[in-house]
Amino acid sequence: MAFRRGQRVEIFKKSQDESWKEYMDRFVGLRGVVTDPDTEKNDPDALIEVSIDDKGTHRFPQDCLRPVQERP
């Protein structure tokens, strides 16, 4: 899936990617905004930078992210 800057996403599961670190477990279930989708590379294995609400900015593997629709 192609993510875009400013898109709301949820970290909905632990990733199977080797870049997943144990500390990331605490972010599962949280939402944030894509700040760097890494579209330059267009690489499905590239990490996506997400600013998590009240938790800072972190880079996540794509397989743990999904887009979310915010209700007005």
PDB file of N, CA, C, O and CB in Angstrom:
ATOM      1  N   MET A   1       0.842  -1.179   0.000  1.00  0.00           N
ATOM      2  CA  MET A   1       0.000   0.000   0.000  1.00  0.00           C
ATOM      3  C   MET A   1       0.886   1.239   0.000  1.00  0.00           C
ATOM      4  O   MET A   1       1.933   1.261   0.647  1.00  0.00           O
ATOM      5  CB  MET A   1      -0.957   0.000   1.216  1.00  0.00           C
ATOM      6  N   ALA A   2       0.468   2.253  -0.717  1.00  0.00           N
ATOM      7  CA  ALA A   2       1.207   3.514  -0.755  1.00  0.00           C
ATOM      8  C   ALA A   2       0.641   4.454   0.302  1.00  0.00           C
ATOM      9  O   ALA A   2      -0.552   4.757   0.303  1.00  0.00           O
ATOM     10  CB  ALA A   2       1.135   4.166  -2.169  1.00  0.00           C
ATOM     11  N   PHE A   3       1.497   4.903   1.188  1.00  0.00           N
ATOM     12  CA  PHE A   3       1.087   5.865   2.206  1.00  0.00           C
ATOM     13  C   PHE A   3       1.469   7.258   1.733  1.00  0.00           C
ATOM     14  O   PHE A   3       2.406   7.420   0.951  1.00  0.00           O
ATOM     15  CB  PHE A   3       1.740   5.545   3.587  1.00  0.00           C
ATOM     16  N   ARG A   4       0.735   8.273   2.211  1.00  0.00           N
ATOM     17  CA  ARG A   4       1.039   9.645   1.822  1.00  0.00           C
ATOM     18  C   ARG A   4       1.209  10.520   3.062  1.00  0.00           C
ATOM     19  O   ARG A   4       0.652  10.233   4.122  1.00  0.00           O
ATOM     20  CB  ARG A   4      -0.070  10.209   0.912  1.00  0.00           C
ATOM     21  N   ARG A   5       1.972  11.570   2.912  1.00  0.00           N
ATOM     22  CA  ARG A   5       2.216  12.510   4.014  1.00  0.00           C
ATOM     23  C   ARG A   5       0.879  13.086   4.499  1.00  0.00           C
ATOM     24  O   ARG A   5       0.040  13.483   3.691  1.00  0.00           O
ATOM     25  CB  ARG A   5       3.181  13.661   3.562  1.00  0.00           C
ATOM     26  N   GLY A   6       0.690  13.127   5.809  1.00  0.00           N
ATOM     27  CA  GLY A   6      -0.527  13.669   6.395  1.00  0.00           C
ATOM     28  C   GLY A   6      -1.638  12.651   6.590  1.00  0.00           C
ATOM     29  O   GLY A   6      -2.667  12.967   7.187  1.00  0.00           O
ATOM     30  N   GLN A   7      -1.447  11.443   6.099  1.00  0.00           N
ATOM     31  CA  GLN A   7      -2.464  10.391   6.211  1.00  0.00           C
ATOM     32  C   GLN A   7      -2.510   9.856   7.640  1.00  0.00           C
ATOM     33  O   GLN A   7      -1.469   9.613   8.250  1.00  0.00           O
ATOM     34  CB  GLN A   7      -2.176   9.241   5.214  1.00  0.00           C
ATOM     35  N   ARG A   8      -3.728   9.671   8.175  1.00  0.00           N
ATOM     36  CA  ARG A   8      -3.899   9.086   9.503  1.00  0.00           C
ATOM     37  C   ARG A   8      -3.769   7.577   9.386  1.00  0.00           C
ATOM     38  O   ARG A   8      -4.363   6.959   8.503  1.00  0.00           O
ATOM     39  CB  ARG A   8      -5.274   9.480  10.126  1.00  0.00           C
ATOM     40  N   VAL A   9      -2.989   6.992  10.280  1.00  0.00           N
ATOM     41  CA  VAL A   9      -2.782   5.547  10.274  1.00  0.00           C
ATOM     42  C   VAL A   9      -2.868   5.009  11.695  1.00  0.00           C
ATOM     43  O   VAL A   9      -2.764   5.751  12.672  1.00  0.00           O
ATOM     44  CB  VAL A   9      -1.418   5.188   9.640  1.00  0.00           C
ATOM     45  N   GLU A  10      -3.060   3.707  11.778  1.00  0.00           N
ATOM     46  CA  GLU A  10      -3.064   2.998  13.056  1.00  0.00           C
ATOM     47  C   GLU A  10      -1.986   1.930  13.010  1.00  0.00           C
ATOM     48  O   GLU A  10      -1.817   1.255  11.994  1.00  0.00           O
ATOM     49  CB  GLU A  10      -4.465   2.370  13.359  1.00  0.00           C
ATOM     50  N   ILE A  11      -1.256   1.776  14.105  1.00  0.00           N
ATOM     51  CA  ILE A  11      -0.341   0.644  14.247  1.00  0.00           C
ATOM     52  C   ILE A  11      -1.230  -0.467  14.792  1.00  0.00           C
ATOM     53  O   ILE A  11      -1.517  -0.498  15.989  1.00  0.00           O
ATOM     54  CB  ILE A  11       0.929   0.967  15.212  1.00  0.00           C
ATOM     55  N   PHE A  12      -1.668  -1.376  13.928  1.00  0.00           N
ATOM     56  CA  PHE A  12      -2.714  -2.319  14.311  1.00  0.00           C
ATOM     57  C   PHE A  12      -2.201  -3.691  14.716  1.00  0.00           C
ATOM     58  O   PHE A  12      -2.973  -4.514  15.207  1.00  0.00           O
ATOM     59  CB  PHE A  12      -3.668  -2.474  13.191  1.00  0.00           C
ATOM     60  N   LYS A  13      -0.913  -3.956  14.520  1.00  0.00           N
ATOM     61  CA  LYS A  13      -0.359  -5.252  14.925  1.00  0.00           C
ATOM     62  C   LYS A  13       1.154  -5.155  15.006  1.00  0.00           C
ATOM     63  O   LYS A  13       1.757  -4.204  14.509  1.00  0.00           O
ATOM     64  CB  LYS A  13      -0.777  -6.370  13.937  1.00  0.00           C
ATOM     65  N   LYS A  14       1.756  -6.148  15.635  1.00  0.00           N
ATOM     66  CA  LYS A  14       3.211  -6.267  15.633  1.00  0.00           C
ATOM     67  C   LYS A  14       3.651  -6.654  14.226  1.00  0.00           C
ATOM     68  O   LYS A  14       2.968  -7.406  13.532  1.00  0.00           O
ATOM     69  CB  LYS A  14       3.703  -7.319  16.690  1.00  0.00           C
ATOM     70  N   SER A  15       4.774  -6.140  13.829  1.00  0.00           N
ATOM     71  CA  SER A  15       5.301  -6.465  12.507  1.00  0.00           C
ATOM     72  C   SER A  15       6.155  -7.722  12.574  1.00  0.00           C
ATOM     73  O   SER A  15       6.750  -8.029  13.607  1.00  0.00           O
ATOM     74  CB  SER A  15       6.120  -5.292  11.944  1.00  0.00           C
ATOM     75  N   GLN A  16       6.209  -8.437  11.474  1.00  0.00           N
ATOM     76  CA  GLN A  16       7.096  -9.590  11.346  1.00  0.00           C
ATOM     77  C   GLN A  16       8.451  -9.171  10.784  1.00  0.00           C
ATOM     78  O   GLN A  16       9.364  -9.989  10.674  1.00  0.00           O
ATOM     79  CB  GLN A  16       6.459 -10.661  10.450  1.00  0.00           C
ATOM     80  N   ASP A  17       8.575  -7.898  10.430  1.00  0.00           N
ATOM     81  CA  ASP A  17       9.804  -7.373   9.852  1.00  0.00           C
ATOM     82  C   ASP A  17      10.926  -7.367  10.891  1.00  0.00           C
ATOM     83  O   ASP A  17      10.686  -7.156  12.080  1.00  0.00           O
ATOM     84  CB  ASP A  17       9.577  -5.956   9.301  1.00  0.00           C
ATOM     85  N   GLU A  18      12.136  -7.599  10.428  1.00  0.00           N
ATOM     86  CA  GLU A  18      13.287  -7.632  11.352  1.00  0.00           C
ATOM     87  C   GLU A  18      13.579  -6.272  11.973  1.00  0.00           C
ATOM     88  O   GLU A  18      14.282  -6.194  12.980  1.00  0.00           O
ATOM     89  CB  GLU A  18      14.528  -8.126  10.623  1.00  0.00           C
ATOM     90  N   SER A  19      13.054  -5.203  11.391  1.00  0.00           N
ATOM     91  CA  SER A  19      13.290  -3.873  11.952  1.00  0.00           C
ATOM     92  C   SER A  19      12.382  -3.575  13.153  1.00  0.00           C
ATOM     93  O   SER A  19      12.580  -2.571  13.837  1.00  0.00           O
ATOM     94  CB  SER A  19      13.082  -2.817  10.877  1.00  0.00           C
ATOM     95  N   TRP A  20      11.386  -4.437  13.418  1.00  0.00           N
ATOM     96  CA  TRP A  20      10.505  -4.260  14.579  1.00  0.00           C
ATOM     97  C   TRP A  20      11.305  -4.510  15.847  1.00  0.00           C
ATOM     98  O   TRP A  20      11.974  -5.535  15.979  1.00  0.00           O
ATOM     99  CB  TRP A  20       9.273  -5.217  14.508  1.00  0.00           C
ATOM    100  N   LYS A  21      11.230  -3.572  16.771  1.00  0.00           N
ATOM    101  CA  LYS A  21      11.940  -3.682  18.047  1.00  0.00           C
ATOM    102  C   LYS A  21      10.937  -3.892  19.179  1.00  0.00           C
ATOM    103  O   LYS A  21       9.777  -3.492  19.075  1.00  0.00           O
ATOM    104  CB  LYS A  21      12.803  -2.417  18.310  1.00  0.00           C
ATOM    105  N   GLU A  22      11.387  -4.512  20.241  1.00  0.00           N
ATOM    106  CA  GLU A  22      10.509  -4.843  21.365  1.00  0.00           C
ATOM    107  C   GLU A  22       9.795  -3.619  21.936  1.00  0.00           C
ATOM    108  O   GLU A  22       8.629  -3.713  22.320  1.00  0.00           O
ATOM    109  CB  GLU A  22      11.307  -5.517  22.458  1.00  0.00           C
ATOM    110  N   TYR A  23      10.477  -2.473  21.999  1.00  0.00           N
ATOM    111  CA  TYR A  23       9.851  -1.274  22.560  1.00  0.00           C
ATOM    112  C   TYR A  23       8.636  -0.819  21.738  1.00  0.00           C
ATOM    113  O   TYR A  23       7.773  -0.104  22.249  1.00  0.00           O
ATOM    114  CB  TYR A  23      10.875  -0.141  22.640  1.00  0.00           C
ATOM    115  N   MET A  24       8.571  -1.233  20.471  1.00  0.00           N
ATOM    116  CA  MET A  24       7.463  -0.828  19.601  1.00  0.00           C
ATOM    117  C   MET A  24       6.145  -1.495  19.991  1.00  0.00           C
ATOM    118  O   MET A  24       5.076  -1.032  19.592  1.00  0.00           O
ATOM    119  CB  MET A  24       7.793  -1.158  18.155  1.00  0.00           C
ATOM    120  N   ASP A  25       6.214  -2.571  20.763  1.00  0.00           N
ATOM    121  CA  ASP A  25       4.994  -3.271  21.183  1.00  0.00           C
ATOM    122  C   ASP A  25       4.007  -2.325  21.859  1.00  0.00           C
ATOM    123  O   ASP A  25       2.795  -2.500  21.731  1.00  0.00           O
ATOM    124  CB  ASP A  25       5.342  -4.419  22.132  1.00  0.00           C
ATOM    125  N   ARG A  26       4.512  -1.331  22.572  1.00  0.00           N
ATOM    126  CA  ARG A  26       3.629  -0.418  23.307  1.00  0.00           C
ATOM    127  C   ARG A  26       2.846   0.518  22.395  1.00  0.00           C
ATOM    128  O   ARG A  26       1.911   1.181  22.845  1.00  0.00           O
ATOM    129  CB  ARG A  26       4.438   0.398  24.283  1.00  0.00           C
ATOM    130  N   PHE A  27       3.218   0.580  21.117  1.00  0.00           N
ATOM    131  CA  PHE A  27       2.525   1.449  20.173  1.00  0.00           C
ATOM    132  C   PHE A  27       1.370   0.756  19.447  1.00  0.00           C
ATOM    133  O   PHE A  27       0.577   1.420  18.779  1.00  0.00           O
ATOM    134  CB  PHE A  27       3.506   1.976  19.163  1.00  0.00           C
ATOM    135  N   VAL A  28       1.266  -0.562  19.569  1.00  0.00           N
ATOM    136  CA  VAL A  28       0.188  -1.291  18.890  1.00  0.00           C
ATOM    137  C   VAL A  28      -1.159  -0.779  19.408  1.00  0.00           C
ATOM    138  O   VAL A  28      -1.392  -0.715  20.615  1.00  0.00           O
ATOM    139  CB  VAL A  28       0.323  -2.841  19.119  1.00  0.00           C
ATOM    140  N   GLY A  29      -2.032  -0.420  18.479  1.00  0.00           N
ATOM    141  CA  GLY A  29      -3.344   0.120  18.825  1.00  0.00           C
ATOM    142  C   GLY A  29      -3.406   1.635  18.812  1.00  0.00           C
ATOM    143  O   GLY A  29      -4.490   2.211  18.902  1.00  0.00           O
ATOM    144  N   LEU A  30      -2.250   2.294  18.699  1.00  0.00           N
ATOM    145  CA  LEU A  30      -2.226   3.755  18.677  1.00  0.00           C
ATOM    146  C   LEU A  30      -2.327   4.281  17.253  1.00  0.00           C
ATOM    147  O   LEU A  30      -2.100   3.555  16.286  1.00  0.00           O
ATOM    148  CB  LEU A  30      -0.952   4.280  19.342  1.00  0.00           C
ATOM    149  N   ARG A  31      -2.672   5.557  17.147  1.00  0.00           N
ATOM    150  CA  ARG A  31      -2.816   6.210  15.846  1.00  0.00           C
ATOM    151  C   ARG A  31      -1.871   7.392  15.740  1.00  0.00           C
ATOM    152  O   ARG A  31      -1.423   7.956  16.738  1.00  0.00           O
ATOM    153  CB  ARG A  31      -4.264   6.668  15.622  1.00  0.00           C
ATOM    154  N   GLY A  32      -1.587   7.744  14.505  1.00  0.00           N
ATOM    155  CA  GLY A  32      -0.734   8.884  14.255  1.00  0.00           C
ATOM    156  C   GLY A  32      -0.867   9.352  12.818  1.00  0.00           C
ATOM    157  O   GLY A  32      -1.768   8.934  12.090  1.00  0.00           O
ATOM    158  N   VAL A  33       0.058  10.238  12.420  1.00  0.00           N
ATOM    159  CA  VAL A  33       0.046  10.839  11.092  1.00  0.00           C
ATOM    160  C   VAL A  33       1.359  10.516  10.395  1.00  0.00           C
ATOM    161  O   VAL A  33       2.429  10.631  10.992  1.00  0.00           O
ATOM    162  CB  VAL A  33      -0.175  12.376  11.173  1.00  0.00           C
ATOM    163  N   VAL A  34       1.275  10.112   9.132  1.00  0.00           N
ATOM    164  CA  VAL A  34       2.473   9.835   8.336  1.00  0.00           C
ATOM    165  C   VAL A  34       3.199  11.153   8.089  1.00  0.00           C
ATOM    166  O   VAL A  34       2.619  12.097   7.552  1.00  0.00           O
ATOM    167  CB  VAL A  34       2.109   9.129   6.980  1.00  0.00           C
ATOM    168  N   THR A  35       4.470  11.213   8.481  1.00  0.00           N
ATOM    169  CA  THR A  35       5.266  12.414   8.246  1.00  0.00           C
ATOM    170  C   THR A  35       6.288  12.209   7.138  1.00  0.00           C
ATOM    171  O   THR A  35       6.715  13.176   6.507  1.00  0.00           O
ATOM    172  CB  THR A  35       5.969  12.832   9.521  1.00  0.00           C
ATOM    173  N   ASP A  36       6.685  10.969   6.893  1.00  0.00           N
ATOM    174  CA  ASP A  36       7.623  10.668   5.808  1.00  0.00           C
ATOM    175  C   ASP A  36       7.275   9.304   5.226  1.00  0.00           C
ATOM    176  O   ASP A  36       7.680   8.272   5.761  1.00  0.00           O
ATOM    177  CB  ASP A  36       9.104  10.696   6.312  1.00  0.00           C
ATOM    178  N   PRO A  37       6.516   9.302   4.118  1.00  0.00           N
ATOM    179  CA  PRO A  37       6.099   8.030   3.532  1.00  0.00           C
ATOM    180  C   PRO A  37       7.189   7.345   2.723  1.00  0.00           C
ATOM    181  O   PRO A  37       6.995   6.222   2.258  1.00  0.00           O
ATOM    182  CB  PRO A  37       4.907   8.246   2.661  1.00  0.00           C
ATOM    183  N   ASP A  38       8.332   7.999   2.548  1.00  0.00           N
ATOM    184  CA  ASP A  38       9.449   7.411   1.802  1.00  0.00           C
ATOM    185  C   ASP A  38       9.040   7.074   0.371  1.00  0.00           C
ATOM    186  O   ASP A  38       9.393   6.019  -0.156  1.00  0.00           O
ATOM    187  CB  ASP A  38       9.962   6.151   2.512  1.00  0.00           C
ATOM    188  N   THR A  39       8.286   7.990  -0.252  1.00  0.00           N
ATOM    189  CA  THR A  39       7.812   7.762  -1.615  1.00  0.00           C
ATOM    190  C   THR A  39       8.922   7.879  -2.644  1.00  0.00           C
ATOM    191  O   THR A  39       8.764   7.421  -3.776  1.00  0.00           O
ATOM    192  CB  THR A  39       6.713   8.734  -1.947  1.00  0.00           C
ATOM    193  N   GLU A  40      10.025   8.476  -2.277  1.00  0.00           N
ATOM    194  CA  GLU A  40      11.148   8.594  -3.209  1.00  0.00           C
ATOM    195  C   GLU A  40      11.626   7.219  -3.645  1.00  0.00           C
ATOM    196  O   GLU A  40      11.924   7.000  -4.819  1.00  0.00           O
ATOM    197  CB  GLU A  40      12.305   9.378  -2.570  1.00  0.00           C
ATOM    198  N   LYS A  41      11.699   6.302  -2.701  1.00  0.00           N
ATOM    199  CA  LYS A  41      12.211   4.962  -2.990  1.00  0.00           C
ATOM    200  C   LYS A  41      11.126   4.047  -3.551  1.00  0.00           C
ATOM    201  O   LYS A  41      11.414   3.136  -4.327  1.00  0.00           O
ATOM    202  CB  LYS A  41      12.806   4.346  -1.732  1.00  0.00           C
ATOM    203  N   ASN A  42       9.873   4.295  -3.152  1.00  0.00           N
ATOM    204  CA  ASN A  42       8.752   3.441  -3.557  1.00  0.00           C
ATOM    205  C   ASN A  42       9.067   1.968  -3.281  1.00  0.00           C
ATOM    206  O   ASN A  42       8.815   1.098  -4.114  1.00  0.00           O
ATOM    207  CB  ASN A  42       8.430   3.646  -5.055  1.00  0.00           C
ATOM    208  N   ASP A  43       9.608   1.716  -2.127  1.00  0.00           N
ATOM    209  CA  ASP A  43      10.054   0.386  -1.728  1.00  0.00           C
ATOM    210  C   ASP A  43       9.095  -0.172  -0.681  1.00  0.00           C
ATOM    211  O   ASP A  43       8.952   0.426   0.385  1.00  0.00           O
ATOM    212  CB  ASP A  43      11.509   0.427  -1.179  1.00  0.00           C
ATOM    213  N   PRO A  44       8.435  -1.292  -0.947  1.00  0.00           N
ATOM    214  CA  PRO A  44       7.487  -1.838   0.029  1.00  0.00           C
ATOM    215  C   PRO A  44       8.138  -2.255   1.342  1.00  0.00           C
ATOM    216  O   PRO A  44       7.445  -2.431   2.344  1.00  0.00           O
ATOM    217  CB  PRO A  44       6.777  -3.020  -0.564  1.00  0.00           C
ATOM    218  N   ASP A  45       9.452  -2.413   1.351  1.00  0.00           N
ATOM    219  CA  ASP A  45      10.153  -2.774   2.580  1.00  0.00           C
ATOM    220  C   ASP A  45      10.639  -1.553   3.354  1.00  0.00           C
ATOM    221  O   ASP A  45      11.183  -1.691   4.450  1.00  0.00           O
ATOM    222  CB  ASP A  45      11.325  -3.671   2.258  1.00  0.00           C
ATOM    223  N   ALA A  46      10.450  -0.368   2.796  1.00  0.00           N
ATOM    224  CA  ALA A  46      10.924   0.850   3.447  1.00  0.00           C
ATOM    225  C   ALA A  46      10.105   1.136   4.704  1.00  0.00           C
ATOM    226  O   ALA A  46       8.927   0.788   4.788  1.00  0.00           O
ATOM    227  CB  ALA A  46      10.852   2.046   2.477  1.00  0.00           C
ATOM    228  N   LEU A  47      10.746   1.768   5.667  1.00  0.00           N
ATOM    229  CA  LEU A  47      10.058   2.148   6.896  1.00  0.00           C
ATOM    230  C   LEU A  47       9.298   3.450   6.668  1.00  0.00           C
ATOM    231  O   LEU A  47       9.731   4.311   5.903  1.00  0.00           O
ATOM    232  CB  LEU A  47      11.061   2.295   8.072  1.00  0.00           C
ATOM    233  N   ILE A  48       8.172   3.578   7.337  1.00  0.00           N
ATOM    234  CA  ILE A  48       7.313   4.749   7.232  1.00  0.00           C
ATOM    235  C   ILE A  48       7.418   5.530   8.539  1.00  0.00           C
ATOM    236  O   ILE A  48       7.227   4.968   9.617  1.00  0.00           O
ATOM    237  CB  ILE A  48       5.829   4.346   6.928  1.00  0.00           C
ATOM    238  N   GLU A  49       7.720   6.816   8.443  1.00  0.00           N
ATOM    239  CA  GLU A  49       7.827   7.657   9.635  1.00  0.00           C
ATOM    240  C   GLU A  49       6.436   8.147  10.022  1.00  0.00           C
ATOM    241  O   GLU A  49       5.715   8.735   9.216  1.00  0.00           O
ATOM    242  CB  GLU A  49       8.790   8.859   9.392  1.00  0.00           C
ATOM    243  N   VAL A  50       6.078   7.885  11.288  1.00  0.00           N
ATOM    244  CA  VAL A  50       4.749   8.238  11.793  1.00  0.00           C
ATOM    245  C   VAL A  50       4.904   9.036  13.080  1.00  0.00           C
ATOM    246  O   VAL A  50       5.632   8.641  13.990  1.00  0.00           O
ATOM    247  CB  VAL A  50       3.881   6.965  12.035  1.00  0.00           C
ATOM    248  N   SER A  51       4.207  10.165  13.140  1.00  0.00           N
ATOM    249  CA  SER A  51       4.141  10.948  14.366  1.00  0.00           C
ATOM    250  C   SER A  51       2.928  10.446  15.144  1.00  0.00           C
ATOM    251  O   SER A  51       1.783  10.691  14.762  1.00  0.00           O
ATOM    252  CB  SER A  51       4.046  12.503  14.069  1.00  0.00           C
ATOM    253  N   ILE A  52       3.197   9.738  16.241  1.00  0.00           N
ATOM    254  CA  ILE A  52       2.130   9.132  17.042  1.00  0.00           C
ATOM    255  C   ILE A  52       1.612  10.163  18.038  1.00  0.00           C
ATOM    256  O   ILE A  52       2.389  10.868  18.682  1.00  0.00           O
ATOM    257  CB  ILE A  52       2.638   7.853  17.782  1.00  0.00           C
ATOM    258  N   ASP A  53       0.296  10.240  18.154  1.00  0.00           N
ATOM    259  CA  ASP A  53      -0.334  11.197  19.051  1.00  0.00           C
ATOM    260  C   ASP A  53       0.269  11.104  20.453  1.00  0.00           C
ATOM    261  O   ASP A  53       0.162  10.068  21.109  1.00  0.00           O
ATOM    262  CB  ASP A  53      -1.848  10.960  19.105  1.00  0.00           C
ATOM    263  N   ASP A  54       0.891  12.167  20.901  1.00  0.00           N
ATOM    264  CA  ASP A  54       1.477  12.293  22.246  1.00  0.00           C
ATOM    265  C   ASP A  54       2.608  11.308  22.550  1.00  0.00           C
ATOM    266  O   ASP A  54       2.961  11.140  23.718  1.00  0.00           O
ATOM    267  CB  ASP A  54       0.404  12.115  23.263  1.00  0.00           C
ATOM    268  N   LYS A  55       3.186  10.651  21.538  1.00  0.00           N
ATOM    269  CA  LYS A  55       4.245   9.663  21.786  1.00  0.00           C
ATOM    270  C   LYS A  55       5.509   9.923  20.968  1.00  0.00           C
ATOM    271  O   LYS A  55       6.476   9.170  21.087  1.00  0.00           O
ATOM    272  CB  LYS A  55       3.730   8.275  21.481  1.00  0.00           C
ATOM    273  N   GLY A  56       5.526  10.954  20.152  1.00  0.00           N
ATOM    274  CA  GLY A  56       6.713  11.249  19.357  1.00  0.00           C
ATOM    275  C   GLY A  56       6.648  10.640  17.964  1.00  0.00           C
ATOM    276  O   GLY A  56       5.628  10.087  17.552  1.00  0.00           O
ATOM    277  N   THR A  57       7.759  10.756  17.251  1.00  0.00           N
ATOM    278  CA  THR A  57       7.849  10.281  15.874  1.00  0.00           C
ATOM    279  C   THR A  57       8.750   9.060  15.809  1.00  0.00           C
ATOM    280  O   THR A  57       9.846   9.047  16.369  1.00  0.00           O
ATOM    281  CB  THR A  57       8.375  11.390  14.943  1.00  0.00           C
ATOM    282  N   HIS A  58       8.269   8.034  15.115  1.00  0.00           N
ATOM    283  CA  HIS A  58       8.993   6.765  15.012  1.00  0.00           C
ATOM    284  C   HIS A  58       8.849   6.223  13.602  1.00  0.00           C
ATOM    285  O   HIS A  58       7.936   6.610  12.872  1.00  0.00           O
ATOM    286  CB  HIS A  58       8.473   5.734  16.052  1.00  0.00           C
ATOM    287  N   ARG A  59       9.753   5.323  13.217  1.00  0.00           N
ATOM    288  CA  ARG A  59       9.696   4.682  11.900  1.00  0.00           C
ATOM    289  C   ARG A  59       9.211   3.241  12.069  1.00  0.00           C
ATOM    290  O   ARG A  59       9.725   2.487  12.895  1.00  0.00           O
ATOM    291  CB  ARG A  59      11.095   4.719  11.194  1.00  0.00           C
ATOM    292  N   PHE A  60       8.206   2.879  11.260  1.00  0.00           N
ATOM    293  CA  PHE A  60       7.579   1.565  11.361  1.00  0.00           C
ATOM    294  C   PHE A  60       7.596   0.833  10.027  1.00  0.00           C
ATOM    295  O   PHE A  60       7.537   1.462   8.971  1.00  0.00           O
ATOM    296  CB  PHE A  60       6.149   1.699  11.860  1.00  0.00           C
ATOM    297  N   PRO A  61       7.677  -0.497  10.071  1.00  0.00           N
ATOM    298  CA  PRO A  61       7.504  -1.292   8.850  1.00  0.00           C
ATOM    299  C   PRO A  61       6.063  -1.126   8.347  1.00  0.00           C
ATOM    300  O   PRO A  61       5.146  -0.893   9.134  1.00  0.00           O
ATOM    301  CB  PRO A  61       7.834  -2.809   9.113  1.00  0.00           C
ATOM    302  N   GLN A  62       5.883  -1.246   7.052  1.00  0.00           N
ATOM    303  CA  GLN A  62       4.567  -1.011   6.461  1.00  0.00           C
ATOM    304  C   GLN A  62       3.531  -2.061   6.829  1.00  0.00           C
ATOM    305  O   GLN A  62       2.336  -1.765   6.835  1.00  0.00           O
ATOM    306  CB  GLN A  62       4.692  -0.947   4.980  1.00  0.00           C
ATOM    307  N   ASP A  63       3.960  -3.284   7.135  1.00  0.00           N
ATOM    308  CA  ASP A  63       2.981  -4.348   7.386  1.00  0.00           C
ATOM    309  C   ASP A  63       2.220  -4.198   8.700  1.00  0.00           C
ATOM    310  O   ASP A  63       1.268  -4.938   8.948  1.00  0.00           O
ATOM    311  CB  ASP A  63       3.674  -5.671   7.378  1.00  0.00           C
ATOM    312  N   CYS A  64       2.623  -3.253   9.540  1.00  0.00           N
ATOM    313  CA  CYS A  64       1.913  -3.059  10.805  1.00  0.00           C
ATOM    314  C   CYS A  64       1.002  -1.837  10.765  1.00  0.00           C
ATOM    315  O   CYS A  64       0.326  -1.537  11.749  1.00  0.00           O
ATOM    316  CB  CYS A  64       2.908  -2.922  11.948  1.00  0.00           C
ATOM    317  N   LEU A  65       0.978  -1.134   9.641  1.00  0.00           N
ATOM    318  CA  LEU A  65       0.196   0.093   9.517  1.00  0.00           C
ATOM    319  C   LEU A  65      -1.027  -0.120   8.633  1.00  0.00           C
ATOM    320  O   LEU A  65      -0.996  -0.879   7.665  1.00  0.00           O
ATOM    321  CB  LEU A  65       1.058   1.219   8.953  1.00  0.00           C
ATOM    322  N   ARG A  66      -2.107   0.576   8.999  1.00  0.00           N
ATOM    323  CA  ARG A  66      -3.265   0.611   8.110  1.00  0.00           C
ATOM    324  C   ARG A  66      -3.886   2.010   8.206  1.00  0.00           C
ATOM    325  O   ARG A  66      -3.856   2.642   9.262  1.00  0.00           O
ATOM    326  CB  ARG A  66      -4.313  -0.511   8.484  1.00  0.00           C
ATOM    327  N   PRO A  67      -4.445   2.480   7.096  1.00  0.00           N
ATOM    328  CA  PRO A  67      -5.089   3.797   7.106  1.00  0.00           C
ATOM    329  C   PRO A  67      -6.354   3.770   7.963  1.00  0.00           C
ATOM    330  O   PRO A  67      -7.025   2.743   8.064  1.00  0.00           O
ATOM    331  CB  PRO A  67      -5.429   4.244   5.668  1.00  0.00           C
ATOM    332  N   VAL A  68      -6.665   4.891   8.569  1.00  0.00           N
ATOM    333  CA  VAL A  68      -7.898   5.008   9.352  1.00  0.00           C
ATOM    334  C   VAL A  68      -8.670   6.234   8.893  1.00  0.00           C
ATOM    335  O   VAL A  68      -8.092   7.238   8.478  1.00  0.00           O
ATOM    336  CB  VAL A  68      -7.589   5.095  10.874  1.00  0.00           C
ATOM    337  N   GLN A  69      -9.970   6.128   8.975  1.00  0.00           N
ATOM    338  CA  GLN A  69     -10.856   7.249   8.667  1.00  0.00           C
ATOM    339  C   GLN A  69     -11.238   7.907   9.984  1.00  0.00           C
ATOM    340  O   GLN A  69     -11.767   7.254  10.883  1.00  0.00           O
ATOM    341  CB  GLN A  69     -12.130   6.781   7.870  1.00  0.00           C
ATOM    342  N   GLU A  70     -10.971   9.188  10.091  1.00  0.00           N
ATOM    343  CA  GLU A  70     -11.375   9.923  11.287  1.00  0.00           C
ATOM    344  C   GLU A  70     -12.814  10.378  11.106  1.00  0.00           C
ATOM    345  O   GLU A  70     -13.179  10.914  10.060  1.00  0.00           O
ATOM    346  CB  GLU A  70     -10.433  11.140  11.556  1.00  0.00           C
ATOM    347  N   ARG A  71     -13.606  10.165  12.106  1.00  0.00           N
ATOM    348  CA  ARG A  71     -15.001  10.609  12.043  1.00  0.00           C
ATOM    349  C   ARG A  71     -15.069  12.074  12.439  1.00  0.00           C
ATOM    350  O   ARG A  71     -14.411  12.491  13.393  1.00  0.00           O
ATOM    351  CB  ARG A  71     -15.914   9.744  12.966  1.00  0.00           C
ATOM    352  N   PRO A  72     -15.868  12.866  11.705  1.00  0.00           N
ATOM    353  CA  PRO A  72     -15.978  14.307  12.032  1.00  0.00           C
ATOM    354  C   PRO A  72     -16.655  14.558  13.353  1.00  0.00           C
ATOM    355  O   PRO A  72     -16.817  15.710  13.756  1.00  0.00           O
ATOM    356  CB  PRO A  72     -16.737  15.034  10.951  1.00  0.00           C
TER     357      PRO A  72
END
